[in-house]
Amino acid sequence: MEEEKVILVNEQDEPIGLMPKMEAHEKALLHRAFSVFIFNDKNELMLQQRALGKYHSPGLWTNTCCSHQRDGESNIDAGKRRLMEEMGFVTELQETISFIYKAPFDNGLTEHEYDHVMVGHFNDAPNINFEEVEAWKWMPLEAVKNDIEIHPERYTEWFKIIFEKFYKHINIEKL
């Protein structure tokens, strides 16, 4: 099976080419990505713990799901696809903020992403894919914020970066 490719972009999120995912992460090249945040009726965020077999950040807690858009795929379609692949459900998504971040890892890989943050609403239990997700839980945003401050080592680097921006910029009352 051919390795999945990411969409390389410039700082205006304009596509400039395709590259195998691992190569883009090894070279720390800017590429398009997305992060999905799912809330329930209590305004709790659904977190996932990354599977222990993941090639980076295994066992760490993060947002509901995240990944990379495929060539020709909209942000919303990509978010819905990956939500089904990782968490076993689909719901309507709304695009919110987007921004560039760079997060190096101990294994020599770097996430350098133009990240599109999407939010959605769901109240049921997910049907997680254990190849991708170790566990999941609902947490109030204030509890997530406090836990990140006390135990930052429990969370993925990108989630900590995104959560700081997300917490200040997204009004979940609009959902």
NUGUVO-983965 format. One line per field, with one value per residue (C-alpha): z, x, y; residue number from 1. Coordinates in Angstrom, 2 decimals. Layout:
<pts>
zz <- c(Z_...)
xx <- c(X_...)
yy <- c(Y_...)
lumgu <- c(NUM_...)
</pts>
This chain:
<pts>
zz <- c(0.00_-0.95_1.93_2.47_1.09_2.72_0.97_1.22_1.55_1.82_4.69_2.94_2.89_-0.89_-2.09_-3.48_-3.86_-2.36_-0.30_1.59_5.19_6.87_4.55_5.29_9.03_8.71_6.75_8.92_5.84_6.23_5.31_5.70_8.67_10.74_14.34_15.39_18.77_19.63_22.46_24.16_25.57_28.82_26.85_27.70_25.19_23.93_24.34_22.90_24.18_21.25_20.72_22.31_18.90_17.26_15.75_17.79_20.94_21.86_24.93_25.16_25.42_22.64_20.92_19.51_16.29_13.91_10.68_7.20_4.30_1.13_-2.24_-3.41_-0.07_1.79_5.43_6.53_4.45_5.83_9.40_8.95_7.29_10.08_12.81_11.41_10.99_14.54_16.66_14.73_14.25_12.04_12.95_11.38_11.68_11.60_10.68_13.24_13.37_11.47_12.23_11.72_14.40_14.65_17.20_17.13_18.68_20.41_17.53_15.02_13.41_13.38_12.95_10.96_10.10_8.78_11.07_10.49_13.72_13.45_16.09_16.27_18.61_19.71_22.85_22.50_23.17_20.23_18.69_18.78_16.43_18.78_16.14_16.46_19.90_23.27_25.26_25.33_27.87_28.22_30.14_30.88_29.20_32.53_33.77_30.57_30.99_34.64_33.90_31.08_33.52_36.19_33.93_30.53_29.92_29.56_26.41_22.83_21.92_19.22_21.53_24.10_21.39_19.80_23.12_24.23_21.03_20.93_24.54_23.88_20.38_20.05_21.55_22.14_22.92_19.13_18.65)
xx <- c(0.00_1.33_2.12_-0.45_0.54_0.06_-0.67_2.30_1.16_2.61_1.81_-1.43_-2.60_-2.18_-1.19_2.34_2.67_2.19_4.66_4.60_3.52_6.66_8.97_7.08_7.42_11.12_11.83_9.50_7.76_4.56_1.51_-2.27_-3.90_-7.06_-8.13_-11.66_-13.15_-16.45_-18.67_-21.71_-24.80_-22.92_-20.22_-17.71_-14.94_-14.42_-10.72_-8.93_-5.84_-3.63_-3.02_0.14_1.41_1.39_4.74_4.77_3.01_1.68_-0.57_-0.94_-4.30_-5.44_-8.48_-11.24_-9.35_-6.87_-5.16_-4.37_-6.63_-6.22_-5.67_-9.00_-10.75_-12.45_-11.63_-15.13_-15.05_-11.60_-12.76_-15.82_-13.75_-11.20_-13.83_-15.37_-11.96_-10.77_-13.89_-16.53_-19.12_-19.87_-21.51_-21.84_-18.70_-18.17_-14.87_-13.59_-10.00_-6.89_-3.25_0.31_2.25_5.48_6.08_9.28_9.28_12.00_12.02_13.30_9.91_8.29_4.67_4.71_1.10_-1.42_-4.13_-7.87_-9.85_-13.39_-16.05_-19.06_-21.67_-22.29_-23.77_-23.24_-20.27_-17.89_-17.01_-13.22_-10.71_-8.15_-5.40_-5.74_-7.25_-6.42_-9.25_-11.58_-13.37_-15.51_-13.99_-15.22_-13.00_-11.97_-10.86_-8.82_-7.19_-6.30_-5.00_-2.77_-1.27_-0.64_0.28_1.45_3.32_-0.03_-1.00_0.22_2.30_-0.11_-3.11_-1.48_-0.75_-4.20_-6.04_-4.47_-5.65_-8.94_-9.84_-9.57_-11.10_-13.96_-17.34_-18.88_-22.21_-22.65_-22.85)
yy <- c(0.00_3.42_5.75_8.47_11.87_15.24_18.53_20.89_24.50_27.99_30.36_31.39_27.74_27.55_24.04_23.79_20.02_16.56_14.54_11.23_11.93_10.57_12.53_15.79_15.11_14.22_17.43_19.59_20.99_23.00_20.93_21.08_19.37_19.47_18.99_18.04_18.95_17.22_18.48_16.97_18.72_19.41_21.32_18.60_17.86_14.31_13.49_10.50_8.75_7.83_4.13_2.77_1.59_5.05_6.14_9.34_10.53_7.06_6.93_10.71_12.47_14.78_16.29_14.06_13.38_14.96_14.08_15.39_16.26_14.23_15.86_17.33_16.71_19.57_20.24_19.16_15.95_15.12_15.71_13.49_10.74_10.66_10.90_7.70_6.00_6.78_7.24_5.26_8.01_11.00_14.28_17.71_19.83_23.57_25.24_27.73_29.02_28.01_28.73_27.51_25.66_23.70_20.94_18.81_15.32_13.28_10.76_13.35_14.04_17.48_18.49_21.75_22.26_24.73_23.43_23.87_23.50_22.14_21.61_19.33_17.95_14.34_12.79_9.06_6.79_6.42_3.04_3.53_1.93_0.38_0.64_4.42_5.07_3.53_5.15_8.15_10.36_13.47_16.40_19.93_22.54_24.07_20.62_20.08_23.50_22.77_19.26_20.52_23.05_20.38_17.41_18.72_15.45_13.61_15.56_15.77_18.79_19.95_19.62_21.88_24.47_24.18_24.11_27.38_29.08_27.17_27.97_31.70_31.88_29.43_30.10_26.69_28.35_28.72_24.94)
lumgu <- c(1_2_3_4_5_6_7_8_9_10_11_12_13_14_15_16_17_18_19_20_21_22_23_24_25_26_27_28_29_30_31_32_33_34_35_36_37_38_39_40_41_42_43_44_45_46_47_48_49_50_51_52_53_54_55_56_57_58_59_60_61_62_63_64_65_66_67_68_69_70_71_72_73_74_75_76_77_78_79_80_81_82_83_84_85_86_87_88_89_90_91_92_93_94_95_96_97_98_99_100_101_102_103_104_105_106_107_108_109_110_111_112_113_114_115_116_117_118_119_120_121_122_123_124_125_126_127_128_129_130_131_132_133_134_135_136_137_138_139_140_141_142_143_144_145_146_147_148_149_150_151_152_153_154_155_156_157_158_159_160_161_162_163_164_165_166_167_168_169_170_171_172_173_174_175)
</pts>
